[in-house]
Amino acid sequence: MSDLNDLYGDVILEHYKRPRTFKLIPDATHKAAGANPLCGDHIQVFLKMDGEKIADIGFMGNGCAISRAAASIMTQELIGKTRAEAEAVRAKYQAMVTREAGKPWEGGDLGKLEIFAGVAEFPVRVKCATLAWHALEAALKGKGETVSTE
Amino acid sequence: MSGAGPDWARVRADFPALRQQVRGKPLVYLDNAATSQKPQCVIDAVRQYYELHNANIHRGVHWLSEQATIAYEGVRKKVARFIGAPDPRECVFVRGATEGINLVAQTFGRTRIGKGDEIVLSALEHHSNIVPWQILCEEKGATIRVIPMNDAGELRMDEYAKLLSPKTKLVAVTHVSNALGTVTPIREIARMAKTAGATVLVDGAQAVPHQPVNVKDIGADFYIFSGHKMCAPTGIGVAWAPLALWNSLPPWQGGGDMISSVSFEKSTWAEVPAKFEAGTPNIEGVVGLGAAIDYLSAIGMDRIAAREKDLLAAFEAAILRVPGARIVGTARDKAGVASFVLEGIHPHDIGTIADREGVAIRTGHHCAQPVMTRLGLPATARASVAFYNTPEEAPLLEAALRKVTEVFRA
């Protein structure tokens, strides 16, 4: 039986109320938006790349607690990482939140991102937890358009 | 059920789905604007159809096919009586309101609306009464004009009057808003459209389940609704228009049942309504719709409307007792729907936490994105009532919403 605290833990609520790196980067080298039209969520991710390295990262937008906290923690975790490292983290995170409900996460260390492991127990909320990550992926691939989770 | 009115506790007991527990708590089903629950008699009618009467209609000379045809056409008569249609042939069975509107767009729209013409919609429309007209306008070079609404969610009739002109070929407006619950002044809207020489389509998907509807009294040319929001199965709905109007329109989908004769050189069309019902229809859905109409009629649509008015007041009061709550959509005339927001909390989070308390509400844009845009909201939470809800469920909604605020304000 999944508990509400699996989804609305203290850290997630704290990041929702006071998101970190909630900023527009005017000289971003990469950016993309993610939209979840059904929920009315919209998040923009900005990246400033220094070669292969993420020198700065920020996000703006509106969304539910899960999508906003996910964006906030994502940006914190990825700053300073290389493009390849970021992609590896993204793939692993995606696997964690979309794993079969009821199963523990055994796919490897994701550090602070593991507070989103409980999202797998709430299948309809997976798209909230991955919205910023979809935008990140699109930004890194240089697609300028809005990606949709629908 | 006369005199004192129905025993609502017994009415509620007719709905097996409502007896369930959700996550160890009694199910409080407040998503009736999305779809209603089904009473046992409707479920039984569908089962009995397959057990006793299953055959294709309008075809076989055999006994079983005759039974199925009698059942199917019998429901058409019930539908006509239920909505005040003078002739059962005027009631065309469709998959639902969405298909009904598309049917009108593809038949009436494609033959009567051309370049430079205008279609008037309202700010309250569901996507299903917007998108079919956009597709048509794209094809024909026609234009959509929109009746604006005020902050309460009421249509601006003064602005509507200004939109009407000889270019207006169609006015397509909802009877009741699914997102805000606004009951539109549909008679007046229809009267003004007719005076301007326009045809009137009314989306009745949120009206027919909740109040007595008489299509002649409203003055509509097309009146469209779904079965699944009024206790019938999914996949069945009705498109009504006067016989002469239907007769003047070309067929929509081609196939069996809609033809009079077919050769490779030319086919001729069957009479209305068969002309618009190509292929084997949703017979079980029609049978279920008939049972639903019998069920609702036995309770009485006027009683249902009165009951739901009381329930809506109780639920809105419960919502407003929660700190930071605001009702979205405060029209003077409302039916069934309490849209709301809690300050600082996204509706999606409200929905998830309420669900943990056994309370089923809808969150999002309710397939009415222009309504949300107009109100400057990304989304709302929506509690929508049916006659089988109880006043005792209002405090359960309130408790669930208080739980939401506890999670977020801890």
Interface residues (C-beta under 8 A of the other chain):
Chain A: M1 L4 L7 Y8 L13 P37 L38 C39 G40 D41 H42 N62 G63 C64 A65 I66 F122 V124 R125 C128
Chain B: R23 I345 H346 P347 H348 D349 T352 I353 R356 T363 G364 H365 Q369 M372 L377 P378 A379 V407 F408 A410
